[in-house]
Amino acid sequence: MKILVTGGAGFIGSNFIRYILALGRKYTVVNYDKLTYAGNLANLEQVSAHPNYGFVKGDICDASLLESAMRGCDAVVHFAAESHVDRSIYEPSPVIRTNITGTFTILEVARKLSIPRFVHISTDEVYGDISPNEFADERSPLQPSSPYSASKAGADLLVRSYVRTYDFPAVITRSSNNYGPYQFPEKFVPLMITNAMSNQVFPVYGDGKQQRDWLHVEDNCGGILAVLEKGKIGEVYNIGGLDLEENLTLARRILQLTGKPESLLTYVRDRPGHDRRYALNCEKIKDELGWKPLISLDDGLRQTIDWYENSGPWLAGVRCGEYLTYYEKYYLNREQSLHAIASAGPTTSE
């Protein structure tokens, strides 16, 4: 099977590429990635010389280049997205362009080339806030709260419309909060781990009581592969870690595992429109495809901390330049930046 992986230099995409190439099955992978701030070919250094791996630098909104890269493929796994909620609040325009227009472009090219299999990678955030003691299943309404989750919900609906209107062979996965190696340190778990390593404060949004379902990226890769190989066309599959934890509790666990004091915890102004709880019902993928998470949050956190502590060159390569500018603006000068967003209107001329 020859697979085009969009966004394959990002966190989940690169883990997926390494995961399937390590299986020893007859997969050929074409990694199509624009290499934005979170796309990093260093994530794939260990497979860069693999005979079944190739890379094309390209924008998913570039239909011509996309068609050239996709021609001859048996499947597309579409990871490429602007995926950070905070960035979508600060600058919505790139999120809409990539996640909606980009997905539309990929769908059109794949339809033109009659690609036999298309897996669209989405998120549990499309379901919005989930009430206590409830869990979102694949039939739950889409109630996104941020520009990011709204753009992913829009992309999901585009994919579903192509299935219905054009008999397009697509399947959708919606995973919970991923963590693990090679994750860009703007996200919660790597931010806390890397700040602990450098004795920097842990910025906790609001009261820290927001609850998330944590999924190790390797488990997500296993679920995505199961959907690619066995998922029913037109269906949606939730992929969750079944490990619910409040952000504050998780931050304290990371402090404990890294041997750092609780004095590093610092409460900062909450994210606008912040959802309180995400929780997935994953019975469908378990019953139909035989998948379940294998890595507990305790084991996964220990493995992830160990990876970051032993990946100094990779970390130095990403905690610089654009990342430092972002960190200074939205963490060190958070109050000023959030006030400017609330009062000044659009933040981008795009």
ZADOMI-574196 format. One record per residue (C-alpha): x, y, z; residue in one letter. Coordinates in steps of 0.5 Angstrom, whole numbers, plus 2048, in hexadecimal, padded with zeros to 3 digits. Layout:
    X    Y    Z  residu
    X    Y    Z       A
...
END
This chain:
    X    Y    Z  residu
  800  800  800       M
  803  807  7FE       K
  800  80C  803       I
  801  814  802       L
  801  817  809       V
  800  81E  80A       T
  803  822  80F       G
  808  81C  810       G
  80D  820  813       A
  808  822  819       G
  808  81F  820       F
  802  81A  81F       I
  804  819  817       G
  80B  818  818       S
  80A  813  81E       N
  805  80F  819       F
  80A  80F  814       I
  80F  80C  818       R
  80A  807  81B       Y
  808  804  814       I
  80F  803  812       L
  811  800  818       A
  80C  7FA  817       L
  810  7F7  811       G
  809  7F7  80D       R
  80A  7F9  806       K
  808  800  806       Y
  80B  806  802       T
  80A  80D  805       V
  80A  814  802       V
  80B  819  807       N
  807  820  804       Y
  809  825  809       D
  809  82D  809       K
  80E  82D  80E       L
  80B  833  812       T
  80E  834  819       Y
  80B  82E  81C       A
  80D  829  816       G
  814  827  817       N
  818  822  813       L
  81C  820  819       A
  816  81C  81C       N
  818  817  816       L
  81F  817  816       E
  81F  810  818       Q
  81B  80E  812       V
  81E  813  80D       S
  822  80E  809       A
  81D  808  809       H
  81B  806  802       P
  814  806  803       N
  814  80D  805       Y
  814  814  801       G
  813  81B  803       F
  80F  821  7FF       V
  80F  828  801       K
  809  82B  800       G
  802  82F  802       D
  7FC  82B  802       I
  7F8  831  7FF       C
  7FD  830  7F8       D
  7F9  82B  7F4       A
  7FE  82A  7EF       S
  803  828  7F3       L
  7FF  824  7F7       L
  7FC  820  7F1       E
  803  81E  7EF       S
  805  81C  7F6       A
  7FE  818  7F7       M
  7FE  814  7F0       R
  7FF  80D  7F1       G
  7FE  80D  7F8       C
  7F9  807  7FB       D
  7F7  80C  801       A
  7F7  813  804       V
  7F8  814  80B       V
  7F6  81B  80D       H
  7FA  81E  813       F
  7FC  825  810       A
  7F9  82A  814       A
  7FA  830  819       E
  7F8  82D  81F       S
  7FA  832  825       H
  7F3  835  828       V
  7F7  83B  82B       D
  7FA  83D  824       R
  7F3  83C  821       S
  7F0  841  826       I
  7F6  846  825       Y
  7F6  845  81D       E
  7F0  841  81A       P
  7F2  842  813       S
  7F7  83D  812       P
  7F3  838  816       V
  7ED  839  811       I
  7F2  839  80B       R
  7F5  833  80D       T
  7F0  82F  810       N
  7EA  830  80C       I
  7ED  833  805       T
  7F3  82E  805       G
  7EE  828  807       T
  7E9  82A  801       F
  7EF  82A  7FC       T
  7F2  823  7FF       I
  7EB  820  7FE       L
  7EA  823  7F7       E
  7F1  820  7F5       V
  7F0  819  7F8       A
  7E9  819  7F4       R
  7EC  81B  7EE       K
  7F1  815  7EE       L
  7EC  810  7F1       S
  7F0  80F  7F7       I
  7ED  808  7FA       P
  7EE  80A  801       R
  7EE  811  805       F
  7EF  812  80D       V
  7ED  819  810       H
  7F0  81A  816       I
  7EC  81E  81B       S
  7EB  820  822       T
  7E7  81F  828       D
  7E6  826  829       E
  7E1  826  823       V
  7DC  824  829       Y
  7DD  82A  82D       G
  7DC  82A  835       D
  7DA  823  837       I
  7D6  823  83E       S
  7D8  81F  844       P
  7D7  818  844       N
  7D5  818  83C       E
  7DA  816  836       F
  7D9  818  82F       A
  7D8  812  82A       D
  7D8  813  823       E
  7D1  815  822       R
  7D2  81B  827       S
  7D1  822  824       P
  7D6  826  822       L
  7D7  82C  826       Q
  7DE  82F  825       P
  7E0  835  82A       S
  7E6  838  827       S
  7E8  83A  820       P
  7ED  833  820       Y
  7E7  82F  821       S
  7E2  832  81D       A
  7E7  831  817       S
  7E8  82A  819       K
  7E0  829  819       A
  7E0  82D  812       G
  7E5  828  80F       A
  7E1  822  812       D
  7DB  824  80F       L
  7DE  825  808       L
  7E1  81E  809       V
  7DA  81B  80A       R
  7D7  81F  805       S
  7DC  81C  800       Y
  7DA  815  802       V
  7D3  817  801       R
  7D3  81B  7FB       T
  7D9  817  7F7       Y
  7D9  811  7FA       D
  7E0  812  7FD       F
  7E3  80D  801       P
  7E5  811  807       A
  7E5  80F  80E       V
  7E6  814  814       I
  7EA  813  81B       T
  7E9  818  821       R
  7EE  817  826       S
  7EF  81A  82D       S
  7F5  81E  82F       N
  7FB  81B  82D       N
  802  81B  830       Y
  809  817  82F       G
  80F  818  82C       P
  811  81E  827       Y
  80B  822  829       Q
  80C  829  828       F
  80D  82D  82F       P
  807  832  82E       E
  802  82C  830       K
  801  82A  837       F
  805  824  839       V
  80B  826  835       P
  80B  82D  838       L
  80A  82B  83F       M
  810  826  83E       I
  815  82B  83B       T
  813  830  83F       N
  815  82B  845       A
  81B  829  842       M
  81D  831  842       S
  81A  833  848       N
  815  837  845       Q
  80E  838  848       V
  808  834  846       F
  803  839  843       P
  7FC  836  845       V
  7F6  839  842       Y
  7F1  83B  846       G
  7EF  837  84C       D
  7F3  831  849       G
  7EC  82C  849       K
  7EB  82B  842       Q
  7EB  824  841       Q
  7EE  820  83B       R
  7EE  819  838       D
  7F6  818  837       W
  7F8  813  832       L
  7FF  811  830       H
  801  812  829       V
  803  80B  828       E
  7FC  809  82A       D
  7F9  80E  825       N
  7FD  80B  81F       C
  7FB  804  821       G
  7F4  806  820       G
  7F5  80A  81A       I
  7F8  804  817       L
  7F2  800  819       A
  7ED  805  816       V
  7F2  805  80F       L
  7F2  7FE  80E       E
  7EB  7FC  811       K
  7E6  802  812       G
  7E0  802  80F       K
  7DF  808  809       I
  7DB  80E  80C       G
  7DC  80C  813       E
  7DF  810  819       V
  7E3  80D  81E       Y
  7E5  810  825       N
  7EC  80E  827       I
  7ED  810  82F       G
  7F2  80E  834       G
  7ED  80D  839       L
  7F1  811  83E       D
  7ED  817  841       L
  7F1  81C  845       E
  7F1  823  847       E
  7F6  828  844       N
  7F8  82A  84B       L
  7F9  823  84D       T
  7FD  821  847       L
  802  827  848       A
  803  824  84F       R
  804  81D  84D       R
  809  820  848       I
  80D  824  84E       L
  80D  81E  852       Q
  810  81A  84D       L
  815  81F  84B       T
  817  820  852       G
  815  828  852       K
  811  82C  857       P
  80A  82E  857       E
  80C  835  858       S
  80D  835  850       L
  806  835  84F       L
  803  83B  84D       T
  7FC  83D  84B       Y
  7FB  841  845       V
  7F5  844  842       R
  7F1  83F  83F       D
  7F0  83E  837       R
  7EA  842  834       P
  7E4  83D  833       G
  7E8  837  837       H
  7E4  830  837       D
  7E4  82D  83D       R
  7E3  826  83C       R
  7E5  821  836       Y
  7E3  81A  837       A
  7E2  814  831       L
  7DE  80E  831       N
  7E3  809  82D       C
  7DE  803  82D       E
  7DD  803  825       K
  7E5  802  823       I
  7E5  7FD  829       K
  7E0  7F9  826       D
  7E0  7FA  81F       E
  7E8  7FA  81E       L
  7EB  7F7  824       G
  7EF  7FD  826       W
  7F0  7FF  82D       K
  7F5  804  831       P
  7FB  800  833       L
  7FF  805  837       I
  7FD  808  83D       S
  7FE  80F  83F       L
  803  80E  845       D
  807  809  840       D
  806  80E  83A       G
  808  814  83E       L
  80F  811  841       R
  811  80F  83A       Q
  80F  816  837       T
  813  819  83D       I
  819  815  83B       D
  819  816  834       W
  819  81E  835       Y
  81F  81D  83A       E
  823  819  835       N
  821  81D  82F       S
  825  823  830       G
  827  825  829       P
  820  824  826       W
  81D  828  82C       L
  823  82E  82B       A
  820  82E  823       G
  819  82F  825       V
  81A  834  82B       R
  81C  83A  827       C
  81A  83F  823       G
  813  83F  821       E
  811  83B  827       Y
  815  840  82C       L
  811  846  829       T
  80B  842  82A       Y
  80C  840  831       Y
  80E  847  833       E
  808  84A  830       K
  803  846  832       Y
  806  843  839       Y
  80B  848  83C       L
  806  84E  839       N
  800  84A  839       R
  7FB  850  83C       E
  7FD  855  837       Q
  7FD  850  831       S
  7F6  84E  833       L
  7F3  855  835       H
  7F6  857  82E       A
  7F2  851  82B       I
  7EC  853  82E       A
  7EC  85A  82D       S
  7EF  85B  826       A
  7EB  856  821       G
  7EF  852  81C       P
  7F6  851  81D       T
  7F8  84F  816       T
  7F7  852  80F       S
  7F7  84C  80C       E
END
